[in-house]
């Protein structure tokens, strides 16, 4: 096997591991935000994983289409509002997730604060 091919395989496996770790980190952050934020509730571990997947897909689509980073502190006030909208919209895809408008704003704030403490992209 050539050196270039080995490097490609190693980089590919590192990116999958990184993606999986980011997914689980996002799920943990969403669970903590739902626990700490009034007006933001989610029931069950599977719902948390579904919410993390929906938020990840929405973030990817927003990033590809509008070139916006949907993290609370990604683009200042705009990123904060986009993150709140993503959190609010996620409830329509996850059956046991309920978020009020104020809960989405507070959830984006909590996620942003967690994002400051834990390095890496969480939302």
C-alpha positions in Angstrom: 0.0 0.0 0.0 1.4 3.4 -0.9 2.2 6.0 1.7 -0.4 8.4 0.2 -3.1 5.8 0.5 -2.3 5.0 4.1 -2.4 8.7 5.0 -5.8 9.0 3.3 -7.2 6.1 5.3 -5.8 7.5 8.6 -7.2 11.0 7.9 -10.5 9.5 6.9 -10.8 7.5 10.1 -9.7 10.5 12.2 -12.5 12.6 10.6 -15.1 9.9 11.4 -13.9 9.7 15.0 -14.0 13.5 15.2 -17.5 13.6 13.7 -18.8 10.9 16.2 -17.2 12.7 19.1 -18.7 16.0 18.1 -22.1 14.3 17.7 -22.0 12.9 21.3 -20.7 16.2 22.6 -23.6 18.0 21.0 -26.0 15.5 22.5 -24.6 16.1 26.0 -24.7 19.9 25.5 -28.3 19.7 24.3 -29.2 17.6 27.4 -27.5 20.0 29.7 -29.1 23.1 28.1 -32.5 21.4 28.3 -32.0 20.7 31.9 -30.8 24.2 32.8 -33.1 26.2 30.6 -36.8 27.0 31.5 -39.0 26.6 28.5 -36.7 24.0 26.9 -37.5 20.3 27.6 -36.6 17.1 25.9 -37.6 13.6 27.1 -35.5 10.6 26.7 -32.0 9.7 25.5 -33.1 8.8 22.0 -34.8 12.2 21.6 -31.6 13.9 22.6 -29.7 11.9 20.0 -32.4 12.7 17.3 -32.2 16.4 18.3 -28.4 16.4 18.0 -28.7 14.8 14.5 -31.4 17.3 13.4 -29.4 20.3 14.7 -26.3 18.9 13.0 -28.1 18.6 9.7 -29.7 22.0 10.0 -26.3 23.6 10.9 -24.7 21.9 7.8 -27.5 23.1 5.5 -27.5 26.7 6.9 -23.7 26.8 6.5 -23.8 25.5 2.9 -26.7 27.6 1.7 -26.4 30.9 3.7 -22.7 30.7 4.7 -23.7 31.3 8.3 -22.3 29.6 11.3 -25.2 28.5 13.5 -23.3 28.6 16.7 -24.3 31.0 19.4 -21.0 32.9 19.3 -20.1 31.9 15.7 -21.0 35.2 14.1 -21.9 37.4 17.1 -25.5 38.4 17.3 -26.5 36.8 14.0 -25.0 33.4 15.0 -26.9 33.7 18.3 -30.2 34.3 16.6 -29.6 31.6 14.0 -28.8 29.1 16.8 -32.0 30.1 18.7 -34.0 29.6 15.4 -32.4 26.2 14.9 -33.2 25.1 18.4 -36.8 26.3 18.1 -37.2 24.6 14.7 -35.8 21.3 16.0 -38.9 20.8 18.1 -40.9 20.2 15.0 -38.8 17.2 14.1 -38.4 15.7 17.5 -41.7 14.6 19.0 -40.9 14.9 22.7 -39.0 18.2 22.5 -40.7 21.4 23.5 -39.1 24.8 23.2 -40.7 28.3 23.7 -39.2 31.3 21.9 -37.7 32.5 25.2 -36.5 28.9 25.9 -34.8 28.9 22.5 -33.0 32.2 23.2 -32.0 31.0 26.7 -30.9 27.6 25.3 -28.7 29.3 22.7 -27.2 31.4 25.5 -26.5 28.3 27.6 -25.1 26.4 24.6 -22.9 29.3 23.8 -21.6 29.5 27.4 -20.9 25.7 27.4 -19.2 26.2 24.0 -16.8 28.7 25.6 -15.9 26.2 28.4 -15.7 23.1 26.1 -13.5 23.7 23.1 -14.9 22.6 19.7 -18.0 23.1 17.7 -21.0 21.9 19.7 -23.9 23.3 17.8 
